[in-house]
């Protein structure tokens, strides 16, 4: 398998897939939802690391789904409606993981280098990169801390992880500046990545009309 076939798709193409997936989520019926979800899961075979990232995100949503189904039961919401709503939330999560959990950061920076020509654009790119590096460090710190599944322990871990990452602020800023400085250098790409992305987008649009 070639993970770069997903990672190295053009930023505009990834954005198109993301917008199409998000926009269609609110209009899909159960059958279309199943078809499009299956398409995403099938193409994720090209980068199997996406499955573990999806499972990690799903674990974070368990509390939300537990609360939702509890209230849906208490207030007598129709089961098909509750199931379709849950399916749409899972589908949105799948779209986000597929589009943005596997990216070639150097390539995306190179493709968006025109933003660096203005102060506002540069600030936006800096903010996005800082947020990305911060979240990456935060999740890593959170996973490495020991604790129980009790709410008080989770809150304590969250605070400890936040404090640990705050101490790395200077290193994160330096990492962001280094990445921006390298944005003018064109990285190597897989010439088949965009062709595959266009094929995927075409199938996605086709399935949304089945």
C-alpha angles and dihedrals in degrees: 000000000000114000090187089071086074100027096051100049113127117270091239090052093048089048090050092051091047095049092045092050095046095043094049094047093081094052102041121110121217094271095049090046090055092047096049094043089052090051092054092046091049094052090046086072085081088068110024092184086077090070092061090047090051092051090049090053091046091054089055090055097051093093091051093050092045091054093043095052091046092055092041089056094044094050095042099243113178111264095229091052092048091047093049092049091051090047091053092051090050090047092052089051090050092052093050093048093047095049103037110018091072113044137139098234094195090052094047091050091050091050092050095042091116086073089064091066091078130053092233092050092048091050090050093051090046091051093049093048093046090050092048094049092043093052091046092052092042095053091046092051092045093052092048094055118092121231147126130265092256117119094239091053092049092050091048091050090049092053093046092049090050092051092048093051092046088062088058094055094111092049091049092050091049090050091052093050091049091051092050091048089056094048094098093062113091110227124214114271139194107246092211095056097085093042089055091047092052090050091050092049091050091052090047092054090045093052092048088063098045 
